[in-house]
């Protein structure tokens, strides 16, 4: 563990995990899910989560920091099978922040909250000194509360829920948000847009249809590779995935190839990986593809029990040319900062 904090500790990859283990897990309850499930009055259960957003630039093709803040928090609640209900919003503003930009982001938050069916019920504002010479920044922190079983039985949805024989699905193309942010920072104009989206429709329809969803995780920092490695480790199973089945748009594939990026480690802000009972795989794909944000959903692999040469927590990728590649969590900073 490094003696000082670096930007790598915010990457969502190995350095982030080391920071959590060395500092936060020692002081607080450590849970690997996107939201904590809590009991109220002994029986009723809610899900609760919190997140902070520091993206640069704050406005980009397909979204902005305001939409990002709502989607990120709503989706974390959804990944436990909860129905998002209430959010809080805290703003840290540097001196010199333009009121027009702040208002634009807040308006976007309100519009996205209405789309997601949630209410922002409380907030806070702090102003801090700027860094001098650089454009003033503002940051948003959100917390969210969701109702467990608001969409149906979500008791089996957890980071450790994958079982041998399960199907591994993704709800759409990988790397869109990462490419949109990096393209904006490089001044590249093109057709790539962020996939910022609340996943309420998908999760609600899956659970209400009785799909046996064992695990869900939105694919954000660290990308699909990091997410699958964390889920395989939590469930103590082996994940086998196929490179050619992982959906990546032609524009993102070209962008990634030009810059030497691996779409497997490029993040999204409107996609999820989910693991479902094999018997429900085709129904799940039908439901996902019928959603506004899920037309490119695909089955990318399966869950297996660990054996001698593939220990628990392994993620094995079959490459396009038929080779095998062991997938680990993101090792570096994964720039640019995407959320």
N, C-alpha and C positions, 0 to 999 in steps of 0.2 A: 504494500500500500504506500503510495506517494505521501510525502510529508506536507505537501500543499495541494490545494485543489487546482485542477487544470480543466480545460474545456472538454477533455476526453471523459471526465467524470459525468458529463451531461449527455453522453452519446447514446445511452441505452444499451451499451454493449458490456464488455468485460470490465472496464474501469468503473462503470456505474454499479455493477454487481459487487465489486470489491469495496466500493465506498459504502454501500448499504450494509454489507456484512461487517465491515470494520467499525462503523459508527452507529448507524441507525438501528440495526437489528439488535445490538447490545442494549439499547435503551428502550426500544418499543417492541411491540408484538410484530414479528416479521411474517407477512403473508404474501405469497407470490401471485395472488390474483389481482385483477385490476380494481376491485372494490372489495371492501370488507362487508360481511353479512352479520348483522347485529339483531339481537332479540329485543323486542319492546314489550313490556308487560308480560314477559315470560312466554308469549306464544307468537304474536305477530312479529314478522321479520322485515327489516329494511336493509338496503345496501347503501353504503356511503363511500364516497371517493373524493379526492382533491387533486388538482393539477395546476401547473403554472405555465405561462406561454410567453416566449421571449423571441419569437421568430423575426428574422430580418431578410427581406423587406417585410413590412407589416401589411402591405397590399400587393397582391400578385394575381396572375391569371388563374381564375377559378376560386378565389377566396381571399381572406384577409384574417388578421389576428382575432377579430371579433367572432367571425364564423368558426374559426379554428377552436377558440376557447369553449364555445358551446358544444361543438361536435366532439371534441376530445373528452369532455367530461360526461356527456350523455352516452357516448360509446363505451366508456369504462364501466358505467352502470349496467349497460346492456350485456356486457360480456359475462356478467354473473346471472343473466336471465332476468334481471330486475326491470320493472317499468319505470323509466325516469320520471320524476315528479317535480322536484324543487332544486334550484341552484342558488348559490350566492356568488357574488363577483367582487373581487378586490382589485383596485387599480393603483399601480405605482408609477407616478408620472415624473419625468425629469423636467426641471425648469426649462422653459422654451418650447415645450410641446405645443403644437398647433391645435387649438380648440377644434378646428374644422376636421382634422384627422381623428381626434378622439371621438368626436360626435359621429363621424362616419363609421368607426369601428363599433361604437355602442349601438347604432342603428342596425348594423349587420347582426350583432348579437341578438337584438330583439326579434329580428326577422327569422333568424335560425332557431331561436327558442320556440317561436310559434310553430315552425315547421316540425320541430321535434316533440311538440306537445308538453313543454315544460314551462315553469314560471320562475323567473328570477325574483327572489323574495327578500334579499338583503344584500348590502354591499358596503364597501369602504374605499376611501381614497387617501393616498399619501403622496406628497410631493417631495422630491429629493433634489439635491444639487446635480447639475449636469456634469459631464466629463470634460467640458471645455474643448472647443474646436470640432467636435463631432456632432452629427445631427442628434437632437434630443430624442430619447427613446421613451416608450411606455410599455409596461408589462401588465399582464392580467393573471390573477389567480382566481380559480373557481373551485367551489365544492359542490357536490351533488348528492341528493338523496333519492333513492328509488324504492319502489314497492316490490318485494319478493313475491313471486307467483302472481304478479299483476297481469301477466300474459298467459299463465298456465304453470304447470309444475316445472320449476327450475332447480329442484333440489340436487340433481346430479351434475349440474354445470359447475365445473371447477378446473383450475389449472392442472390438477392431478387426475382428471377424470378419464383420460384416454385408456382404452382397453384393447387387447389383441383382437384383430379382426375388424376394428373400426376403419371407416373411410376418412381420409383427410381431404378437405375441400378448401377452396379460397373463393371469396365472393366477387373477384374481378382482377383486373390487371394490376401488376406490381410496379412500384416506383414512380407513379404519376406525381405525387406531391413533392417528392425529393427532386425530381427533374424540373418541376415548375419553379421551385425556390432557387435551385442552383442556376437555372437559366436566367431568372430575373437578376440574380446577383452578378452574373457575368455579362448582363446586357444583351442576351440573346433572345430575339423574338422568334416565335414559332407557333406551332399548333398545340403544344403541350399545355395542358391546364391541370391545376391541382384537382384532386378528387375529394376535397373537403365535403363530407356528407354525414348526417346523422343516420344510423343504421336501424332506427326504430322499426320501420316497416318490415325489414328482413327478419329480425329477431321475433317480433310479435307473430308474424305469419308462421314461422317455423314452430314456435312453441304451441300456438293455438291449433296447429295441425297435428300435434302429438308427436312430432319428430323427437327421437331420443338423442338430444344434443348432449354430449358428454363434456365438451370443452369448446370455448370460444375465446379468441383473443384478437383485438384489433391490431393491425400491422402498422406500427408507427416507427418510432426510433429503433434503429438496428435492423429493420427490415424483416422479411419473412424468415430468413435463415436464423436470426437471433430468436425470433418468436418460437419457431419449431424446436430449436435446441432447448429453450427454457421449458417448453411444455413436455418434451420427451424426458427431460431430467426430472420434472415434478411428478410425472406419472410413472417413472421408472420403466418405461417401455422403449421400443425401437421404432423409429419412424422411417419408412422408405418412401422417397418421393422421386418423381421423374421430371428432369429438366424440361423436356419438350412439352409437358402438360401444364407447366406454370405459365399463365397468361401474362404477356408483356406486350403493350401496344407497339406497332412498328416505329412510331415516333420516339418512344422512350428507349426502345432497343437500339435505334440509331444513335440517339443522344448518349446513351451509356457506352456504346462502342467507341464513339468519338473521343470520349473523355477517360476511357479505361475503367469504367465503373461496372460493378456486378449488380444487376437488378435484384439479386437475391438479398442484398443488403441495403437496398434503397427503400426508404420509408413511404408510407401512405398516410392519409388522414380520412379515409372513407372506405376502407376495405378490412375484412377480417379473415382469419383462418379459423376453421371450425372442424371439429371431429365428431362424427355422428355414427350411430349404429349402422353397420353395413346394410341392413335391411331397409334403412331409411335414406340411403345415399341418393338414389335417383329422385325421390320425392323432394329431398332437400334442394337438389339442383334445380328442379322445376320451380320451386318457391323462390329461390334466390334470383333466378333469371327473369321471373315475372316482376321483380322489384325495379323501381326507378333506377337504383344504383347497382344492380346486380346482373346486368345482361351478359357479362363476360365470366360469370362464375364457372368454376371448373373443378373436377376431381383431380388431385395431383399425387395421391399416394395412399398408403395404408399403414396401419399400426400392427406391429408384430411383438411377440414376447422376446425378451433378450435370450441370447444363446452365447456360447463360449466366445465366438469370434466377433459378435456384435453385442457388447455389454449394454446394460440399461442406460438410457439417456443418449444413445447413439441416434444420429440422423444421417442416413445414407442417401445420397443423391445419385441416381443413374444419369449420366451425362448424355448429351445429344449423340455422342459417338459410341455410346455403350460402356464407357468406363464408370468406375465408382469413385465418389468423392465424399469424404467425411465432412459434415457441416458443423461448424462451431458458432459461438456467438461472435458478434462484431468485435474486432480486435483493436481498432483505432478510433479516431474521433468521428468518422462518418460525416464529415462536413458536407454541406452547410448545416447549421442548426435549423431543423425543420419545424420545431414546435416550441 
